[in-house]
Amino acid sequence: MDRVILDQTMTIGQEVSIEGPPLEALRLQGARLGSIVTLTDVEGKDFRGRVRHLSKEKASVLIFDSFPAPTESPLEIVLLQALPEKERMEWIIQKATELGVFAIVPFKSERSISLEEREAKQKKAHRWQEIAIKAVQQSRRAKVPKVEQYRSFEEALTYCEGKGAKILLCEKKGEGLKEVLKRYVTLSSPPAKEGEGGFKAHHPTRIHVMVGPEGGFSEEEVRLAEIMGFIPVKLGQRILRTETSSIALIGILQYELGDLGSAPKG
């Protein structure tokens, strides 16, 4: 379990008891005595609470605030990130988590540094999940995104088999992002109720985005990705650093298809 979901309704001022799988999720989020966490009740509403008691068998959390809308985006973004040099991977994990990414998959591409080369200078990969947890705490998210194990380019493609839209950032070859997103949004018939004008948009619930290293993907990598259903996409004419490309793309997708910029109801 990657989020603390309780089989009960919650109200502000209530102290809830947590045990079993939700307690394991609470520990996964790095909770400790006095820390503030986000909980989800049986109706799907998110609340903030402070840990009042924590033991191996049980915890208690005092609810002090609620959210007018869910803290998690309806869009599941899976970021496949070619391993960058220096501190950039840690920065990408932090910011992608804050923007609501669903999962992060580091991989080795033809022109990227390998994990072995990077770890020879200073071992940091063991901290990746911890960085995501801290970013969840800072951003008040209810879910901790999984930072998957480092893998090869081919293994990263295999990870994306199944449902979901697929985008490959490609600086030399590719369609405009606007045009591609339009194809992913289909319009249904007008609502039946009188007074509800317009159309209802249907978006993909999961989208895989693959971002390469500085220097881009090789022609063979682009070919293999296209075979697996990825659409090469350009973000514009300027050349962006890999970390800028990742964060910009996630932000755009959350704005267009997710919950970024939408006003909470109620």
Secondary structure, DSSP 4 states (H G I P E B T S, - for coil): --B-B-SS---TT-EEEE-SHHHHHHHHTT--TT-EEEEE-TTS-EEEEEEEEE-SS-EEEEEEEE-SS-SS-SSEEEEEEEPPSTTHHHHHHHHHHHTT-SEEEEEE-TTSPPHHHHHHH---GGGHHHHHHHHHHHHT-SBPPEEPPPEEHHHHHHHT-SSSEEEEE-SSS-EEHHHHHHHH-EE-PPPSSTT--S--EE--SEEEEEE--TT---HHHHHHHHHTT-EEEE--SSPPPHHHHHHHHHHHHHHHHSSTTPPPP-
